[in-house]
Amino acid sequence: MSSPSKRREMDLMKLMMSDYKVEMINDGMQEFYVEFHGPKDSPYQGGVWRIRVELPDAYPYKSPSIGFINKIYHPNVEEMSGSVCLDVINQTWSPMFDLVNVFEVFLPQLLLYPNPSDPLNGEAAALMMRDRNGYDQKVKGRKF
């Protein structure tokens, strides 16, 4: 079993080798920004978000901290802080997951399948449940 610091390094390199633009914060490997594009076939398609990632000392045994830097209108993202409500990151994280999973699976699924019944943004959740087309239009008007 490799050490957490070695795993952090491997996962970060794997993320950088995929098609994501990664910008390090400070000199360490614990904080960085990732450029994330909205998934196809969603109202977020065409949008580009800057995601701040912080890896705890115990990563991969403890989940990364993920937050949107630029604003996104979504029921499960707190609009002011960018905090994300996502079970797989907050409660059900496993060391089997890596950083690429976050950006290729977890965040795209969050944007494709919002959960308005567990909101961080009550206004977005209410609009989505009341008027899905209105919600989609509001999302499309707030990209970037």
Buried (B, 14 or more C-beta within 10 A) or exposed (E): EEEBEEBBEBBBEEBBEEEBEBEEEEEEBBEBBBBBBBBEEBBBBEBEBBBBBEBBEEBBEEBBBBBBEEBBBBBBBBBEEBBBBBEBBEEEBEBEBBBBBBBBEBBBEBBBEBBBEEBBBEEBBBBBEEEEEEBBEBBBEBBE
